[in-house]
Amino acid sequence: MDDTTILAHMSRSLVLFMIWVLPPLIAAAVAETIIGILQAATQLQDQTLPLTVKLLVVVAVIALFSPVLSAPLIEQAKQIFTDFPGLTASY
């Protein structure tokens, strides 16, 4: 195997990672925006409220989407481990 195969595996892995990170990141941004608006409207300046809500939202989104999002990651890991002897043979 050559460097293009290694680069293809790396780029596919990075794209899968970005896809896996996107739902919790969007959920945290939406939760932070809503909590910020509520805090501005009520003038409640508690620092732990946004962090607690964001943590709970991110955990819930990860728990909800992990079966769907983990399948491509597992397939990519299987593919990399299958191709690993061929990838490292020339090194």
HTML snippet that shows the backbone in 3Dmol.js (N, CA, C, O; Angstrom):
<script src="https://3Dmol.org/build/3Dmol-min.js"></script>
<div id="view" style="width:600px;height:400px;position:relative"></div>
<script>
const pdb = `
ATOM      1  N   MET A   1       0.839  -1.171   0.000  1.00  0.00           N
ATOM      2  CA  MET A   1       0.000   0.000   0.000  1.00  0.00           C
ATOM      3  C   MET A   1       0.889   1.241   0.000  1.00  0.00           C
ATOM      4  O   MET A   1       2.028   1.212   0.466  1.00  0.00           O
ATOM      5  N   ASP A   2       0.353   2.302  -0.521  1.00  0.00           N
ATOM      6  CA  ASP A   2       1.146   3.519  -0.626  1.00  0.00           C
ATOM      7  C   ASP A   2       0.566   4.628   0.247  1.00  0.00           C
ATOM      8  O   ASP A   2      -0.386   4.428   1.002  1.00  0.00           O
ATOM      9  N   ASP A   3       1.167   5.781   0.117  1.00  0.00           N
ATOM     10  CA  ASP A   3       0.771   6.910   0.962  1.00  0.00           C
ATOM     11  C   ASP A   3      -0.650   7.394   0.666  1.00  0.00           C
ATOM     12  O   ASP A   3      -1.309   7.935   1.554  1.00  0.00           O
ATOM     13  N   THR A   4      -1.123   7.210  -0.543  1.00  0.00           N
ATOM     14  CA  THR A   4      -2.480   7.661  -0.866  1.00  0.00           C
ATOM     15  C   THR A   4      -3.527   6.864  -0.103  1.00  0.00           C
ATOM     16  O   THR A   4      -4.568   7.404   0.270  1.00  0.00           O
ATOM     17  N   THR A   5      -3.260   5.588   0.131  1.00  0.00           N
ATOM     18  CA  THR A   5      -4.192   4.780   0.916  1.00  0.00           C
ATOM     19  C   THR A   5      -4.214   5.242   2.362  1.00  0.00           C
ATOM     20  O   THR A   5      -5.276   5.325   2.980  1.00  0.00           O
ATOM     21  N   ILE A   6      -3.045   5.540   2.895  1.00  0.00           N
ATOM     22  CA  ILE A   6      -2.978   6.039   4.270  1.00  0.00           C
ATOM     23  C   ILE A   6      -3.694   7.384   4.379  1.00  0.00           C
ATOM     24  O   ILE A   6      -4.435   7.614   5.334  1.00  0.00           O
ATOM     25  N   LEU A   7      -3.481   8.266   3.416  1.00  0.00           N
ATOM     26  CA  LEU A   7      -4.164   9.558   3.426  1.00  0.00           C
ATOM     27  C   LEU A   7      -5.676   9.397   3.272  1.00  0.00           C
ATOM     28  O   LEU A   7      -6.442  10.149   3.875  1.00  0.00           O
ATOM     29  N   ALA A   8      -6.110   8.428   2.474  1.00  0.00           N
ATOM     30  CA  ALA A   8      -7.543   8.181   2.323  1.00  0.00           C
ATOM     31  C   ALA A   8      -8.149   7.710   3.637  1.00  0.00           C
ATOM     32  O   ALA A   8      -9.236   8.149   4.013  1.00  0.00           O
ATOM     33  N   HIS A   9      -7.447   6.811   4.344  1.00  0.00           N
ATOM     34  CA  HIS A   9      -7.934   6.355   5.649  1.00  0.00           C
ATOM     35  C   HIS A   9      -7.981   7.513   6.648  1.00  0.00           C
ATOM     36  O   HIS A   9      -8.937   7.640   7.414  1.00  0.00           O
ATOM     37  N   MET A  10      -6.955   8.348   6.636  1.00  0.00           N
ATOM     38  CA  MET A  10      -6.905   9.481   7.562  1.00  0.00           C
ATOM     39  C   MET A  10      -8.027  10.478   7.276  1.00  0.00           C
ATOM     40  O   MET A  10      -8.698  10.938   8.200  1.00  0.00           O
ATOM     41  N   SER A  11      -8.229  10.811   6.015  1.00  0.00           N
ATOM     42  CA  SER A  11      -9.264  11.787   5.690  1.00  0.00           C
ATOM     43  C   SER A  11     -10.654  11.237   5.994  1.00  0.00           C
ATOM     44  O   SER A  11     -11.512  11.972   6.484  1.00  0.00           O
ATOM     45  N   ARG A  12     -10.888   9.960   5.712  1.00  0.00           N
ATOM     46  CA  ARG A  12     -12.192   9.354   6.034  1.00  0.00           C
ATOM     47  C   ARG A  12     -12.411   9.343   7.551  1.00  0.00           C
ATOM     48  O   ARG A  12     -13.515   9.619   8.022  1.00  0.00           O
ATOM     49  N   SER A  13     -11.375   9.029   8.302  1.00  0.00           N
ATOM     50  CA  SER A  13     -11.490   9.016   9.763  1.00  0.00           C
ATOM     51  C   SER A  13     -11.777  10.409  10.305  1.00  0.00           C
ATOM     52  O   SER A  13     -12.592  10.558  11.216  1.00  0.00           O
ATOM     53  N   LEU A  14     -11.128  11.425   9.767  1.00  0.00           N
ATOM     54  CA  LEU A  14     -11.369  12.791  10.229  1.00  0.00           C
ATOM     55  C   LEU A  14     -12.781  13.266   9.881  1.00  0.00           C
ATOM     56  O   LEU A  14     -13.422  13.949  10.680  1.00  0.00           O
ATOM     57  N   VAL A  15     -13.262  12.907   8.700  1.00  0.00           N
ATOM     58  CA  VAL A  15     -14.632  13.269   8.321  1.00  0.00           C
ATOM     59  C   VAL A  15     -15.632  12.577   9.235  1.00  0.00           C
ATOM     60  O   VAL A  15     -16.601  13.200   9.671  1.00  0.00           O
ATOM     61  N   LEU A  16     -15.414  11.304   9.533  1.00  0.00           N
ATOM     62  CA  LEU A  16     -16.305  10.584  10.444  1.00  0.00           C
ATOM     63  C   LEU A  16     -16.277  11.196  11.836  1.00  0.00           C
ATOM     64  O   LEU A  16     -17.313  11.294  12.494  1.00  0.00           O
ATOM     65  N   PHE A  17     -15.111  11.603  12.283  1.00  0.00           N
ATOM     66  CA  PHE A  17     -15.005  12.252  13.590  1.00  0.00           C
ATOM     67  C   PHE A  17     -15.774  13.566  13.601  1.00  0.00           C
ATOM     68  O   PHE A  17     -16.483  13.855  14.564  1.00  0.00           O
ATOM     69  N   MET A  18     -15.644  14.364  12.547  1.00  0.00           N
ATOM     70  CA  MET A  18     -16.368  15.634  12.487  1.00  0.00           C
ATOM     71  C   MET A  18     -17.874  15.410  12.450  1.00  0.00           C
ATOM     72  O   MET A  18     -18.629  16.164  13.065  1.00  0.00           O
ATOM     73  N   ILE A  19     -18.313  14.387  11.739  1.00  0.00           N
ATOM     74  CA  ILE A  19     -19.743  14.068  11.707  1.00  0.00           C
ATOM     75  C   ILE A  19     -20.214  13.626  13.087  1.00  0.00           C
ATOM     76  O   ILE A  19     -21.332  13.952  13.488  1.00  0.00           O
ATOM     77  N   TRP A  20     -19.385  12.893  13.816  1.00  0.00           N
ATOM     78  CA  TRP A  20     -19.762  12.417  15.146  1.00  0.00           C
ATOM     79  C   TRP A  20     -19.826  13.562  16.148  1.00  0.00           C
ATOM     80  O   TRP A  20     -20.639  13.526  17.071  1.00  0.00           O
ATOM     81  N   VAL A  21     -18.997  14.557  15.986  1.00  0.00           N
ATOM     82  CA  VAL A  21     -18.936  15.677  16.930  1.00  0.00           C
ATOM     83  C   VAL A  21     -20.014  16.730  16.646  1.00  0.00           C
ATOM     84  O   VAL A  21     -20.396  17.478  17.546  1.00  0.00           O
ATOM     85  N   LEU A  22     -20.497  16.791  15.427  1.00  0.00           N
ATOM     86  CA  LEU A  22     -21.416  17.857  15.032  1.00  0.00           C
ATOM     87  C   LEU A  22     -22.730  17.894  15.820  1.00  0.00           C
ATOM     88  O   LEU A  22     -23.093  18.978  16.277  1.00  0.00           O
ATOM     89  N   PRO A  23     -23.473  16.792  16.016  1.00  0.00           N
ATOM     90  CA  PRO A  23     -24.742  16.905  16.761  1.00  0.00           C
ATOM     91  C   PRO A  23     -24.595  17.419  18.194  1.00  0.00           C
ATOM     92  O   PRO A  23     -25.360  18.301  18.584  1.00  0.00           O
ATOM     93  N   PRO A  24     -23.640  16.908  19.012  1.00  0.00           N
ATOM     94  CA  PRO A  24     -23.521  17.493  20.352  1.00  0.00           C
ATOM     95  C   PRO A  24     -23.085  18.957  20.332  1.00  0.00           C
ATOM     96  O   PRO A  24     -23.493  19.742  21.189  1.00  0.00           O
ATOM     97  N   LEU A  25     -22.266  19.319  19.365  1.00  0.00           N
ATOM     98  CA  LEU A  25     -21.812  20.704  19.280  1.00  0.00           C
ATOM     99  C   LEU A  25     -22.959  21.644  18.938  1.00  0.00           C
ATOM    100  O   LEU A  25     -23.079  22.718  19.528  1.00  0.00           O
ATOM    101  N   ILE A  26     -23.800  21.250  17.990  1.00  0.00           N
ATOM    102  CA  ILE A  26     -24.959  22.067  17.624  1.00  0.00           C
ATOM    103  C   ILE A  26     -25.935  22.145  18.790  1.00  0.00           C
ATOM    104  O   ILE A  26     -26.470  23.214  19.084  1.00  0.00           O
ATOM    105  N   ALA A  27     -26.168  21.019  19.453  1.00  0.00           N
ATOM    106  CA  ALA A  27     -27.085  21.013  20.598  1.00  0.00           C
ATOM    107  C   ALA A  27     -26.567  21.913  21.722  1.00  0.00           C
ATOM    108  O   ALA A  27     -27.353  22.626  22.347  1.00  0.00           O
ATOM    109  N   ALA A  28     -25.270  21.891  21.985  1.00  0.00           N
ATOM    110  CA  ALA A  28     -24.701  22.750  23.020  1.00  0.00           C
ATOM    111  C   ALA A  28     -24.837  24.226  22.640  1.00  0.00           C
ATOM    112  O   ALA A  28     -25.119  25.062  23.498  1.00  0.00           O
ATOM    113  N   ALA A  29     -24.641  24.545  21.372  1.00  0.00           N
ATOM    114  CA  ALA A  29     -24.772  25.941  20.930  1.00  0.00           C
ATOM    115  C   ALA A  29     -26.215  26.417  21.047  1.00  0.00           C
ATOM    116  O   ALA A  29     -26.462  27.546  21.470  1.00  0.00           O
ATOM    117  N   VAL A  30     -27.165  25.570  20.677  1.00  0.00           N
ATOM    118  CA  VAL A  30     -28.578  25.944  20.781  1.00  0.00           C
ATOM    119  C   VAL A  30     -28.980  26.099  22.243  1.00  0.00           C
ATOM    120  O   VAL A  30     -29.673  27.052  22.600  1.00  0.00           O
ATOM    121  N   ALA A  31     -28.548  25.166  23.090  1.00  0.00           N
ATOM    122  CA  ALA A  31     -28.876  25.254  24.520  1.00  0.00           C
ATOM    123  C   ALA A  31     -28.264  26.505  25.141  1.00  0.00           C
ATOM    124  O   ALA A  31     -28.908  27.173  25.950  1.00  0.00           O
ATOM    125  N   GLU A  32     -27.048  26.823  24.777  1.00  0.00           N
ATOM    126  CA  GLU A  32     -26.387  28.021  25.309  1.00  0.00           C
ATOM    127  C   GLU A  32     -27.112  29.285  24.871  1.00  0.00           C
ATOM    128  O   GLU A  32     -27.253  30.224  25.654  1.00  0.00           O
ATOM    129  N   THR A  33     -27.569  29.314  23.633  1.00  0.00           N
ATOM    130  CA  THR A  33     -28.303  30.476  23.142  1.00  0.00           C
ATOM    131  C   THR A  33     -29.617  30.665  23.884  1.00  0.00           C
ATOM    132  O   THR A  33     -29.959  31.775  24.292  1.00  0.00           O
ATOM    133  N   ILE A  34     -30.347  29.573  24.055  1.00  0.00           N
ATOM    134  CA  ILE A  34     -31.637  29.656  24.756  1.00  0.00           C
ATOM    135  C   ILE A  34     -31.436  30.065  26.212  1.00  0.00           C
ATOM    136  O   ILE A  34     -32.155  30.923  26.723  1.00  0.00           O
ATOM    137  N   ILE A  35     -30.467  29.458  26.873  1.00  0.00           N
ATOM    138  CA  ILE A  35     -30.197  29.812  28.269  1.00  0.00           C
ATOM    139  C   ILE A  35     -29.716  31.259  28.370  1.00  0.00           C
ATOM    140  O   ILE A  35     -30.087  31.962  29.311  1.00  0.00           O
ATOM    141  N   GLY A  36     -28.917  31.709  27.440  1.00  0.00           N
ATOM    142  CA  GLY A  36     -28.455  33.103  27.448  1.00  0.00           C
ATOM    143  C   GLY A  36     -29.600  34.081  27.289  1.00  0.00           C
ATOM    144  O   GLY A  36     -29.638  35.116  27.956  1.00  0.00           O
ATOM    145  N   ILE A  37     -30.539  33.755  26.402  1.00  0.00           N
ATOM    146  CA  ILE A  37     -31.709  34.621  26.222  1.00  0.00           C
ATOM    147  C   ILE A  37     -32.559  34.639  27.486  1.00  0.00           C
ATOM    148  O   ILE A  37     -33.026  35.694  27.914  1.00  0.00           O
ATOM    149  N   LEU A  38     -32.758  33.461  28.082  1.00  0.00           N
ATOM    150  CA  LEU A  38     -33.534  33.394  29.320  1.00  0.00           C
ATOM    151  C   LEU A  38     -32.851  34.151  30.455  1.00  0.00           C
ATOM    152  O   LEU A  38     -33.516  34.831  31.237  1.00  0.00           O
ATOM    153  N   GLN A  39     -31.531  34.036  30.547  1.00  0.00           N
ATOM    154  CA  GLN A  39     -30.814  34.761  31.590  1.00  0.00           C
ATOM    155  C   GLN A  39     -30.878  36.269  31.356  1.00  0.00           C
ATOM    156  O   GLN A  39     -30.986  37.040  32.310  1.00  0.00           O
ATOM    157  N   ALA A  40     -30.812  36.692  30.098  1.00  0.00           N
ATOM    158  CA  ALA A  40     -30.899  38.123  29.815  1.00  0.00           C
ATOM    159  C   ALA A  40     -32.299  38.655  30.104  1.00  0.00           C
ATOM    160  O   ALA A  40     -32.451  39.785  30.569  1.00  0.00           O
ATOM    161  N   ALA A  41     -33.317  37.849  29.832  1.00  0.00           N
ATOM    162  CA  ALA A  41     -34.695  38.291  30.064  1.00  0.00           C
ATOM    163  C   ALA A  41     -35.031  38.350  31.546  1.00  0.00           C
ATOM    164  O   ALA A  41     -35.755  39.242  31.989  1.00  0.00           O
ATOM    165  N   THR A  42     -34.504  37.401  32.312  1.00  0.00           N
ATOM    166  CA  THR A  42     -34.838  37.355  33.742  1.00  0.00           C
ATOM    167  C   THR A  42     -33.775  37.997  34.621  1.00  0.00           C
ATOM    168  O   THR A  42     -33.971  38.117  35.831  1.00  0.00           O
ATOM    169  N   GLN A  43     -32.674  38.404  34.050  1.00  0.00           N
ATOM    170  CA  GLN A  43     -31.544  38.978  34.774  1.00  0.00           C
ATOM    171  C   GLN A  43     -31.014  38.035  35.851  1.00  0.00           C
ATOM    172  O   GLN A  43     -30.532  38.474  36.896  1.00  0.00           O
ATOM    173  N   LEU A  44     -31.108  36.762  35.586  1.00  0.00           N
ATOM    174  CA  LEU A  44     -30.562  35.737  36.472  1.00  0.00           C
ATOM    175  C   LEU A  44     -29.141  35.448  35.995  1.00  0.00           C
ATOM    176  O   LEU A  44     -28.958  34.926  34.896  1.00  0.00           O
ATOM    177  N   GLN A  45     -28.146  35.774  36.791  1.00  0.00           N
ATOM    178  CA  GLN A  45     -26.749  35.667  36.375  1.00  0.00           C
ATOM    179  C   GLN A  45     -26.027  34.528  37.091  1.00  0.00           C
ATOM    180  O   GLN A  45     -24.906  34.705  37.568  1.00  0.00           O
ATOM    181  N   ASP A  46     -26.648  33.391  37.166  1.00  0.00           N
ATOM    182  CA  ASP A  46     -26.026  32.219  37.776  1.00  0.00           C
ATOM    183  C   ASP A  46     -25.078  31.575  36.763  1.00  0.00           C
ATOM    184  O   ASP A  46     -25.479  31.323  35.627  1.00  0.00           O
ATOM    185  N   GLN A  47     -23.838  31.305  37.151  1.00  0.00           N
ATOM    186  CA  GLN A  47     -22.845  30.766  36.227  1.00  0.00           C
ATOM    187  C   GLN A  47     -22.962  29.253  36.043  1.00  0.00           C
ATOM    188  O   GLN A  47     -22.505  28.711  35.036  1.00  0.00           O
ATOM    189  N   THR A  48     -23.569  28.576  37.006  1.00  0.00           N
ATOM    190  CA  THR A  48     -23.644  27.116  36.909  1.00  0.00           C
ATOM    191  C   THR A  48     -24.806  26.652  36.049  1.00  0.00           C
ATOM    192  O   THR A  48     -24.776  25.533  35.535  1.00  0.00           O
ATOM    193  N   LEU A  49     -25.824  27.474  35.879  1.00  0.00           N
ATOM    194  CA  LEU A  49     -26.993  27.077  35.099  1.00  0.00           C
ATOM    195  C   LEU A  49     -26.653  26.745  33.653  1.00  0.00           C
ATOM    196  O   LEU A  49     -27.042  25.673  33.189  1.00  0.00           O
ATOM    197  N   PRO A  50     -25.953  27.595  32.914  1.00  0.00           N
ATOM    198  CA  PRO A  50     -25.656  27.241  31.521  1.00  0.00           C
ATOM    199  C   PRO A  50     -24.764  26.010  31.405  1.00  0.00           C
ATOM    200  O   PRO A  50     -24.955  25.188  30.508  1.00  0.00           O
ATOM    201  N   LEU A  51     -23.802  25.880  32.297  1.00  0.00           N
ATOM    202  CA  LEU A  51     -22.909  24.727  32.216  1.00  0.00           C
ATOM    203  C   LEU A  51     -23.647  23.425  32.499  1.00  0.00           C
ATOM    204  O   LEU A  51     -23.411  22.415  31.836  1.00  0.00           O
ATOM    205  N   THR A  52     -24.532  23.451  33.476  1.00  0.00           N
ATOM    206  CA  THR A  52     -25.294  22.254  33.816  1.00  0.00           C
ATOM    207  C   THR A  52     -26.235  21.863  32.683  1.00  0.00           C
ATOM    208  O   THR A  52     -26.339  20.689  32.327  1.00  0.00           O
ATOM    209  N   VAL A  53     -26.909  22.845  32.125  1.00  0.00           N
ATOM    210  CA  VAL A  53     -27.839  22.565  31.031  1.00  0.00           C
ATOM    211  C   VAL A  53     -27.088  22.052  29.809  1.00  0.00           C
ATOM    212  O   VAL A  53     -27.521  21.089  29.177  1.00  0.00           O
ATOM    213  N   LYS A  54     -25.970  22.684  29.471  1.00  0.00           N
ATOM    214  CA  LYS A  54     -25.182  22.228  28.318  1.00  0.00           C
ATOM    215  C   LYS A  54     -24.669  20.807  28.524  1.00  0.00           C
ATOM    216  O   LYS A  54     -24.696  19.995  27.600  1.00  0.00           O
ATOM    217  N   LEU A  55     -24.207  20.508  29.727  1.00  0.00           N
ATOM    218  CA  LEU A  55     -23.726  19.159  30.015  1.00  0.00           C
ATOM    219  C   LEU A  55     -24.833  18.137  29.849  1.00  0.00           C
ATOM    220  O   LEU A  55     -24.624  17.094  29.228  1.00  0.00           O
ATOM    221  N   LEU A  56     -25.996  18.418  30.390  1.00  0.00           N
ATOM    222  CA  LEU A  56     -27.117  17.488  30.268  1.00  0.00           C
ATOM    223  C   LEU A  56     -27.575  17.336  28.816  1.00  0.00           C
ATOM    224  O   LEU A  56     -27.906  16.232  28.383  1.00  0.00           O
ATOM    225  N   VAL A  57     -27.596  18.425  28.072  1.00  0.00           N
ATOM    226  CA  VAL A  57     -28.008  18.362  26.666  1.00  0.00           C
ATOM    227  C   VAL A  57     -27.004  17.556  25.846  1.00  0.00           C
ATOM    228  O   VAL A  57     -27.399  16.727  25.026  1.00  0.00           O
ATOM    229  N   VAL A  58     -25.729  17.788  26.056  1.00  0.00           N
ATOM    230  CA  VAL A  58     -24.702  17.065  25.301  1.00  0.00           C
ATOM    231  C   VAL A  58     -24.731  15.573  25.628  1.00  0.00           C
ATOM    232  O   VAL A  58     -24.616  14.742  24.727  1.00  0.00           O
ATOM    233  N   VAL A  59     -24.882  15.229  26.896  1.00  0.00           N
ATOM    234  CA  VAL A  59     -24.963  13.819  27.286  1.00  0.00           C
ATOM    235  C   VAL A  59     -26.200  13.171  26.669  1.00  0.00           C
ATOM    236  O   VAL A  59     -26.133  12.037  26.194  1.00  0.00           O
ATOM    237  N   ALA A  60     -27.318  13.877  26.672  1.00  0.00           N
ATOM    238  CA  ALA A  60     -28.543  13.326  26.086  1.00  0.00           C
ATOM    239  C   ALA A  60     -28.399  13.128  24.580  1.00  0.00           C
ATOM    240  O   ALA A  60     -28.846  12.111  24.049  1.00  0.00           O
ATOM    241  N   VAL A  61     -27.789  14.074  23.893  1.00  0.00           N
ATOM    242  CA  VAL A  61     -27.609  13.951  22.445  1.00  0.00           C
ATOM    243  C   VAL A  61     -26.652  12.814  22.116  1.00  0.00           C
ATOM    244  O   VAL A  61     -26.887  12.060  21.172  1.00  0.00           O
ATOM    245  N   ILE A  62     -25.586  12.685  22.877  1.00  0.00           N
ATOM    246  CA  ILE A  62     -24.646  11.582  22.642  1.00  0.00           C
ATOM    247  C   ILE A  62     -25.330  10.250  22.903  1.00  0.00           C
ATOM    248  O   ILE A  62     -25.148   9.304  22.136  1.00  0.00           O
ATOM    249  N   ALA A  63     -26.111  10.159  23.968  1.00  0.00           N
ATOM    250  CA  ALA A  63     -26.820   8.909  24.252  1.00  0.00           C
ATOM    251  C   ALA A  63     -27.851   8.598  23.182  1.00  0.00           C
ATOM    252  O   ALA A  63     -28.059   7.434  22.840  1.00  0.00           O
ATOM    253  N   LEU A  64     -28.496   9.621  22.653  1.00  0.00           N
ATOM    254  CA  LEU A  64     -29.521   9.424  21.634  1.00  0.00           C
ATOM    255  C   LEU A  64     -28.925   9.031  20.283  1.00  0.00           C
ATOM    256  O   LEU A  64     -29.435   8.129  19.618  1.00  0.00           O
ATOM    257  N   PHE A  65     -27.864   9.695  19.880  1.00  0.00           N
ATOM    258  CA  PHE A  65     -27.309   9.489  18.550  1.00  0.00           C
ATOM    259  C   PHE A  65     -26.156   8.492  18.485  1.00  0.00           C
ATOM    260  O   PHE A  65     -25.708   8.167  17.385  1.00  0.00           O
ATOM    261  N   SER A  66     -25.663   8.000  19.601  1.00  0.00           N
ATOM    262  CA  SER A  66     -24.493   7.127  19.555  1.00  0.00           C
ATOM    263  C   SER A  66     -24.709   5.834  18.769  1.00  0.00           C
ATOM    264  O   SER A  66     -23.776   5.412  18.085  1.00  0.00           O
ATOM    265  N   PRO A  67     -25.860   5.178  18.815  1.00  0.00           N
ATOM    266  CA  PRO A  67     -25.995   3.980  17.973  1.00  0.00           C
ATOM    267  C   PRO A  67     -25.917   4.288  16.482  1.00  0.00           C
ATOM    268  O   PRO A  67     -25.345   3.514  15.713  1.00  0.00           O
ATOM    269  N   VAL A  68     -26.486   5.405  16.078  1.00  0.00           N
ATOM    270  CA  VAL A  68     -26.488   5.766  14.657  1.00  0.00           C
ATOM    271  C   VAL A  68     -25.110   6.223  14.204  1.00  0.00           C
ATOM    272  O   VAL A  68     -24.648   5.851  13.125  1.00  0.00           O
ATOM    273  N   LEU A  69     -24.462   7.024  15.025  1.00  0.00           N
ATOM    274  CA  LEU A  69     -23.185   7.610  14.629  1.00  0.00           C
ATOM    275  C   LEU A  69     -22.001   6.672  14.824  1.00  0.00           C
ATOM    276  O   LEU A  69     -20.970   6.844  14.174  1.00  0.00           O
ATOM    277  N   SER A  70     -22.127   5.692  15.697  1.00  0.00           N
ATOM    278  CA  SER A  70     -20.997   4.800  15.975  1.00  0.00           C
ATOM    279  C   SER A  70     -20.808   3.730  14.910  1.00  0.00           C
ATOM    280  O   SER A  70     -19.699   3.220  14.748  1.00  0.00           O
ATOM    281  N   ALA A  71     -21.843   3.385  14.193  1.00  0.00           N
ATOM    282  CA  ALA A  71     -21.727   2.327  13.180  1.00  0.00           C
ATOM    283  C   ALA A  71     -20.675   2.651  12.116  1.00  0.00           C
ATOM    284  O   ALA A  71     -19.847   1.787  11.823  1.00  0.00           O
ATOM    285  N   PRO A  72     -20.662   3.851  11.521  1.00  0.00           N
ATOM    286  CA  PRO A  72     -19.595   4.142  10.555  1.00  0.00           C
ATOM    287  C   PRO A  72     -18.202   4.164  11.182  1.00  0.00           C
ATOM    288  O   PRO A  72     -17.229   3.777  10.536  1.00  0.00           O
ATOM    289  N   LEU A  73     -18.097   4.614  12.435  1.00  0.00           N
ATOM    290  CA  LEU A  73     -16.797   4.610  13.109  1.00  0.00           C
ATOM    291  C   LEU A  73     -16.291   3.194  13.320  1.00  0.00           C
ATOM    292  O   LEU A  73     -15.103   2.924  13.142  1.00  0.00           O
ATOM    293  N   ILE A  74     -17.180   2.292  13.696  1.00  0.00           N
ATOM    294  CA  ILE A  74     -16.784   0.898  13.903  1.00  0.00           C
ATOM    295  C   ILE A  74     -16.373   0.264  12.588  1.00  0.00           C
ATOM    296  O   ILE A  74     -15.396  -0.483  12.541  1.00  0.00           O
ATOM    297  N   GLU A  75     -17.102   0.549  11.519  1.00  0.00           N
ATOM    298  CA  GLU A  75     -16.731   0.016  10.205  1.00  0.00           C
ATOM    299  C   GLU A  75     -15.374   0.555   9.749  1.00  0.00           C
ATOM    300  O   GLU A  75     -14.568  -0.187   9.188  1.00  0.00           O
ATOM    301  N   GLN A  76     -15.125   1.827   9.986  1.00  0.00           N
ATOM    302  CA  GLN A  76     -13.824   2.405   9.618  1.00  0.00           C
ATOM    303  C   GLN A  76     -12.703   1.768  10.432  1.00  0.00           C
ATOM    304  O   GLN A  76     -11.635   1.482   9.891  1.00  0.00           O
ATOM    305  N   ALA A  77     -12.927   1.546  11.707  1.00  0.00           N
ATOM    306  CA  ALA A  77     -11.910   0.905  12.539  1.00  0.00           C
ATOM    307  C   ALA A  77     -11.638  -0.514  12.061  1.00  0.00           C
ATOM    308  O   ALA A  77     -10.483  -0.935  12.004  1.00  0.00           O
ATOM    309  N   LYS A  78     -12.682  -1.257  11.718  1.00  0.00           N
ATOM    310  CA  LYS A  78     -12.488  -2.607  11.177  1.00  0.00           C
ATOM    311  C   LYS A  78     -11.683  -2.570   9.887  1.00  0.00           C
ATOM    312  O   LYS A  78     -10.795  -3.395   9.675  1.00  0.00           O
ATOM    313  N   GLN A  79     -12.002  -1.599   9.022  1.00  0.00           N
ATOM    314  CA  GLN A  79     -11.276  -1.476   7.757  1.00  0.00           C
ATOM    315  C   GLN A  79      -9.811  -1.141   7.995  1.00  0.00           C
ATOM    316  O   GLN A  79      -8.939  -1.699   7.329  1.00  0.00           O
ATOM    317  N   ILE A  80      -9.527  -0.256   8.916  1.00  0.00           N
ATOM    318  CA  ILE A  80      -8.142   0.115   9.198  1.00  0.00           C
ATOM    319  C   ILE A  80      -7.378  -1.070   9.778  1.00  0.00           C
ATOM    320  O   ILE A  80      -6.238  -1.322   9.386  1.00  0.00           O
ATOM    321  N   PHE A  81      -7.994  -1.799  10.708  1.00  0.00           N
ATOM    322  CA  PHE A  81      -7.311  -2.951  11.295  1.00  0.00           C
ATOM    323  C   PHE A  81      -7.132  -4.078  10.287  1.00  0.00           C
ATOM    324  O   PHE A  81      -6.164  -4.834  10.372  1.00  0.00           O
ATOM    325  N   THR A  82      -8.047  -4.198   9.337  1.00  0.00           N
ATOM    326  CA  THR A  82      -7.889  -5.191   8.281  1.00  0.00           C
ATOM    327  C   THR A  82      -6.745  -4.813   7.340  1.00  0.00           C
ATOM    328  O   THR A  82      -5.968  -5.672   6.924  1.00  0.00           O
ATOM    329  N   ASP A  83      -6.646  -3.538   7.012  1.00  0.00           N
ATOM    330  CA  ASP A  83      -5.614  -3.062   6.089  1.00  0.00           C
ATOM    331  C   ASP A  83      -4.281  -2.777   6.767  1.00  0.00           C
ATOM    332  O   ASP A  83      -3.299  -2.495   6.081  1.00  0.00           O
ATOM    333  N   PHE A  84      -4.219  -2.842   8.081  1.00  0.00           N
ATOM    334  CA  PHE A  84      -3.014  -2.453   8.817  1.00  0.00           C
ATOM    335  C   PHE A  84      -1.756  -3.227   8.404  1.00  0.00           C
ATOM    336  O   PHE A  84      -0.710  -2.606   8.214  1.00  0.00           O
ATOM    337  N   PRO A  85      -1.815  -4.566   8.255  1.00  0.00           N
ATOM    338  CA  PRO A  85      -0.585  -5.258   7.810  1.00  0.00           C
ATOM    339  C   PRO A  85      -0.075  -4.772   6.463  1.00  0.00           C
ATOM    340  O   PRO A  85       1.133  -4.648   6.261  1.00  0.00           O
ATOM    341  N   GLY A  86      -0.984  -4.497   5.548  1.00  0.00           N
ATOM    342  CA  GLY A  86      -0.579  -3.991   4.242  1.00  0.00           C
ATOM    343  C   GLY A  86      -0.069  -2.569   4.301  1.00  0.00           C
ATOM    344  O   GLY A  86       0.817  -2.190   3.536  1.00  0.00           O
ATOM    345  N   LEU A  87      -0.625  -1.779   5.208  1.00  0.00           N
ATOM    346  CA  LEU A  87      -0.201  -0.380   5.327  1.00  0.00           C
ATOM    347  C   LEU A  87       1.192  -0.267   5.925  1.00  0.00           C
ATOM    348  O   LEU A  87       1.942   0.642   5.569  1.00  0.00           O
ATOM    349  N   THR A  88       1.547  -1.167   6.819  1.00  0.00           N
ATOM    350  CA  THR A  88       2.833  -1.070   7.505  1.00  0.00           C
ATOM    351  C   THR A  88       3.899  -1.977   6.924  1.00  0.00           C
ATOM    352  O   THR A  88       5.022  -1.992   7.430  1.00  0.00           O
ATOM    353  N   ALA A  89       3.596  -2.727   5.891  1.00  0.00           N
ATOM    354  CA  ALA A  89       4.567  -3.661   5.329  1.00  0.00           C
ATOM    355  C   ALA A  89       5.779  -2.942   4.735  1.00  0.00           C
ATOM    356  O   ALA A  89       6.897  -3.450   4.822  1.00  0.00           O
ATOM    357  N   SER A  90       5.577  -1.790   4.144  1.00  0.00           N
ATOM    358  CA  SER A  90       6.690  -1.096   3.504  1.00  0.00           C
ATOM    359  C   SER A  90       7.509  -0.262   4.486  1.00  0.00           C
ATOM    360  O   SER A  90       8.557   0.267   4.117  1.00  0.00           O
ATOM    361  N   TYR A  91       7.057  -0.140   5.702  1.00  0.00           N
ATOM    362  CA  TYR A  91       7.798   0.666   6.692  1.00  0.00           C
ATOM    363  C   TYR A  91       8.600  -0.256   7.512  1.00  0.00           C
ATOM    364  O   TYR A  91       9.312   0.183   8.416  1.00  0.00           O
TER     365      TYR A  91
END
`;
const viewer = $3Dmol.createViewer("view");
viewer.addModel(pdb, "pdb");
viewer.setStyle({}, {cartoon: {color: "spectrum"}});
viewer.zoomTo();
viewer.render();
</script>
